[in-house]
Amino acid sequence: TIARQSATTETRYDVPRYSDLASWLAPVGVVTSASRADEAYRHQITQQATVLWETPQGEAVAYALIPGTTSLAFGILPQWRTTALEQDIVAWGYTRLRDEGHFPFLMVRCHEQDQDLQTALTQEGFAPQPWQDVYLTRPLADPLSPPILPPGFRLQAGVTIAEHAAYQGLHHAIFGHGMGMDEHFSSAYQPDLDLIAIAPDGTWAAFCFCALDQVADAQHVEHIGDVGVMGVRPAFRRQGLGRTLLLMALQRAQQQGATQMVLETENDSSPAMQLYHSVGFQPGSPW
């Protein structure tokens, strides 16, 4: 309830989302595999790092959690939001990580127009970082251009455990480092939205990894598609592979009931941003 009532137009896509909270805070239940054991452990750690703020009468008015990282997420019911309460929550997050003893810093996401939170964070010793990120959204009710792979390329959806090395190799060729595979072992993994373009010679040429999520505010719950990460191997760029896979992801998310497609990226004028704009994505509030 706090998460929904505290969400705004700018923050409704932020992590933790409605679907994140439903997953992280649910009872762990029966563990049936090693991958589920890892997932259960992460949920347990998140639950241990989740707190509520209550009035003397026992009414919950705010929550905060640190979902296994150095990032603090929180929400406050609008009528209870004050700089003092924001500072109290931030101080709790800092103290918790400091007491853990192995985290060098604490990060808090702050949207550009949220001057009150910026003031509270500054007073607690936080400093703004030199980069700025933004969510881009694309309504899925609008028409979609038909996606067409270049001749000879084929599409694969989802990767098996035996293919993880090839998947890591593709990621390393694009970004210079490997990819964490936690989400592929999660019970929420959706292979239909993990798209790989394979070249005629069998080379893994490009990928677009997406998921389905839920976001919520005081009015309603909305199903969205989320572009997690995508890229094209350098030797196969400028052939339209990124655009094609992105359009395929939009199409598949639409078919599975999503009303919006969302992606998070740096707020700049890079070729990637130009690609996103070309298929209908529009920027929201930067942070």
GIUR-V411247 format. One record per residue. N is the residue number from 0. RES is the residue in one small letter. SS is DSSP state (~ for helix, > for strand, _ for the rest). PHI is phi in degrees with one decimal (999 if undefined). PSI is psi as a letter, one per 40 degrees, with the letter a starting at -180 (* if undefined). Layout:
N,RES,SS,PHI,PSI
N,RES,SS,PHI,PSI
//
This chain:
0,t,_,999,d
1,i,~,-62.4,d
2,a,~,-59.8,d
3,r,~,-69.8,d
4,q,~,-70.2,d
5,s,~,-90.3,e
6,a,_,-70.6,i
7,t,_,-118.8,i
8,t,_,-56.7,d
9,e,_,-78.3,d
10,t,_,-101.1,e
11,r,_,-64.9,d
12,y,_,-90.4,e
13,d,_,-68.0,i
14,v,_,-85.6,h
15,p,_,-83.3,h
16,r,_,-87.8,i
17,y,~,-56.7,d
18,s,~,-69.6,d
19,d,~,-61.7,d
20,l,~,-62.3,d
21,a,~,-61.2,d
22,s,~,-78.3,d
23,w,~,-65.6,d
24,l,_,-100.1,e
25,a,_,-74.4,i
26,p,_,-55.0,i
27,v,_,-65.4,d
28,g,_,75.9,a
29,v,_,-79.7,h
30,v,_,-98.6,h
31,t,_,-113.4,e
32,s,_,-155.9,i
33,a,~,-63.5,d
34,s,~,-65.9,d
35,r,~,-68.0,d
36,a,~,-65.0,d
37,d,~,-63.0,d
38,e,~,-64.2,d
39,a,~,-62.8,d
40,y,~,-64.1,d
41,r,~,-62.8,d
42,h,~,-65.9,d
43,q,~,-62.5,d
44,i,~,-62.7,d
45,t,~,-63.2,d
46,q,~,-62.8,d
47,q,~,-68.8,d
48,a,_,-104.5,f
49,t,>,-122.8,h
50,v,>,-136.3,i
51,l,>,-118.1,i
52,w,>,-105.6,h
53,e,>,-126.9,i
54,t,_,-75.6,i
55,p,_,-57.5,d
56,q,_,-87.5,e
57,g,_,90.2,e
58,e,_,-83.3,h
59,a,>,-74.5,h
60,v,>,-122.4,e
61,a,>,-156.2,i
62,y,>,-134.0,i
63,a,>,-148.0,i
64,l,>,-154.2,i
65,i,_,-122.8,g
66,p,_,-78.1,g
67,g,_,72.8,e
68,t,_,-135.1,a
69,t,_,-98.9,e
70,s,>,-102.2,h
71,l,>,-95.0,h
72,a,>,-120.6,i
73,f,>,-156.7,i
74,g,>,-145.1,i
75,i,>,-131.7,h
76,l,_,-57.6,h
77,p,~,-52.0,d
78,q,~,-72.9,e
79,w,~,-111.0,e
80,r,_,-75.2,h
81,t,_,-138.5,i
82,t,~,-60.8,d
83,a,~,-62.8,d
84,l,~,-70.0,d
85,e,~,-59.0,d
86,q,~,-66.0,d
87,d,~,-63.9,d
88,i,~,-66.3,d
89,v,~,-62.1,d
90,a,~,-63.4,d
91,w,~,-61.6,d
92,g,~,-61.8,d
93,y,~,-63.1,d
94,t,~,-63.4,d
95,r,~,-63.1,d
96,l,~,-67.3,d
97,r,~,-62.6,d
98,d,~,-69.2,d
99,e,~,-65.7,d
100,g,_,87.2,e
101,h,_,-131.9,f
102,f,_,-116.0,h
103,p,_,-81.1,e
104,f,_,-158.8,i
105,l,_,-124.0,h
106,m,>,-115.2,i
107,v,>,-133.0,h
108,r,_,-78.1,h
109,c,_,-135.0,h
110,h,_,-72.3,i
111,e,_,-55.2,d
112,q,_,-88.4,e
113,d,_,-86.2,g
114,q,~,-66.4,d
115,d,~,-62.9,d
116,l,~,-68.3,d
117,q,~,-58.1,d
118,t,~,-64.3,d
119,a,~,-62.2,d
120,l,~,-67.2,d
121,t,~,-61.0,d
122,q,~,-67.2,d
123,e,_,-93.2,e
124,g,_,95.0,e
125,f,_,-77.9,i
126,a,_,-127.9,h
127,p,_,-66.3,i
128,q,_,-91.6,i
129,p,_,-77.1,e
130,w,_,-105.4,i
131,q,_,-135.6,h
132,d,>,-107.7,i
133,v,>,-153.3,i
134,y,>,-91.7,h
135,l,>,-109.4,h
136,t,>,-126.1,i
137,r,>,-138.8,h
138,p,>,-60.9,h
139,l,_,-93.8,e
140,a,_,-78.1,d
141,d,_,-73.2,i
142,p,_,-60.8,i
143,l,_,-114.1,h
144,s,_,-68.9,i
145,p,_,-67.9,h
146,p,_,-81.2,h
147,i,_,-134.0,h
148,l,_,-73.9,i
149,p,_,-59.3,i
150,p,_,-55.4,h
151,g,_,90.5,d
152,f,_,-81.2,i
153,r,>,-130.8,i
154,l,>,-100.4,h
155,q,>,-122.6,h
156,a,>,-113.4,h
157,g,_,86.6,i
158,v,_,-127.5,i
159,t,_,-88.5,i
160,i,~,-59.4,d
161,a,~,-65.4,d
162,e,~,-97.8,e
163,h,~,-61.7,d
164,a,~,-64.2,d
165,a,~,-65.2,d
166,y,~,-64.3,d
167,q,~,-64.3,d
168,g,~,-62.3,d
169,l,~,-63.4,d
170,h,~,-62.5,d
171,h,~,-65.9,d
172,a,~,-64.4,d
173,i,~,-86.4,d
174,f,~,-110.2,e
175,g,_,83.8,e
176,h,_,-155.0,i
177,g,_,-76.3,i
178,m,_,-120.5,h
179,g,_,-64.0,h
180,m,_,-105.8,e
181,d,~,-54.4,d
182,e,~,-66.2,d
183,h,~,-72.7,d
184,f,~,-94.5,e
185,s,_,-73.4,i
186,s,_,-67.4,e
187,a,_,-90.6,e
188,y,_,-61.1,h
189,q,_,-120.3,g
190,p,~,-59.4,d
191,d,~,-63.4,e
192,l,~,-110.2,e
193,d,>,-110.3,g
194,l,>,-102.6,h
195,i,>,-128.1,h
196,a,>,-97.5,h
197,i,>,-112.4,h
198,a,_,-71.5,i
199,p,_,-56.0,d
200,d,_,-88.0,e
201,g,_,92.4,e
202,t,_,-70.2,h
203,w,>,-74.6,h
204,a,>,-100.6,d
205,a,>,-160.2,i
206,f,>,-149.6,i
207,c,>,-144.5,h
208,f,>,-102.0,h
209,c,>,-129.8,i
210,a,>,-150.1,i
211,l,>,-102.2,h
212,d,>,-133.2,i
213,q,>,-126.8,h
214,v,>,-119.8,i
215,a,>,-150.2,i
216,d,_,-135.4,a
217,a,_,-64.5,d
218,q,_,-89.3,d
219,h,_,-164.0,i
220,v,>,-103.6,h
221,e,>,-125.6,h
222,h,>,-88.2,h
223,i,>,-130.1,i
224,g,>,-99.4,i
225,d,>,-127.5,h
226,v,>,-81.1,h
227,g,>,-77.7,d
228,v,>,-158.1,i
229,m,>,-150.8,i
230,g,>,-176.0,i
231,v,>,-127.5,h
232,r,_,-57.8,h
233,p,~,-49.2,d
234,a,~,-67.8,e
235,f,~,-116.2,e
236,r,_,-77.2,i
237,r,_,65.1,f
238,q,_,-117.0,e
239,g,_,85.2,e
240,l,~,-66.5,d
241,g,~,-61.2,d
242,r,~,-62.0,d
243,t,~,-64.0,d
244,l,~,-64.7,d
245,l,~,-65.3,d
246,l,~,-64.5,d
247,m,~,-63.0,d
248,a,~,-65.0,d
249,l,~,-59.2,d
250,q,~,-62.9,d
251,r,~,-70.4,d
252,a,~,-64.3,d
253,q,~,-60.7,d
254,q,~,-64.2,d
255,q,_,-95.5,e
256,g,_,99.2,e
257,a,_,-72.2,i
258,t,_,-103.0,e
259,q,>,-139.3,i
260,m,>,-112.9,h
261,v,>,-128.1,i
262,l,>,-144.8,i
263,e,>,-112.1,h
264,t,>,-154.3,i
265,e,>,-69.7,i
266,n,_,-85.2,g
267,d,_,-144.6,a
268,s,_,-115.2,f
269,s,_,-70.4,i
270,p,~,-56.8,d
271,a,~,-61.9,d
272,m,~,-62.1,d
273,q,~,-62.8,d
274,l,~,-62.3,d
275,y,~,-60.7,d
276,h,~,-63.3,d
277,s,~,-67.5,d
278,v,_,-106.9,e
279,g,_,103.5,e
280,f,_,-74.9,i
281,q,>,-126.9,i
282,p,>,-75.7,i
283,g,_,-105.3,b
284,s,_,-84.8,h
285,p,_,-75.2,i
286,w,_,-136.7,*
//
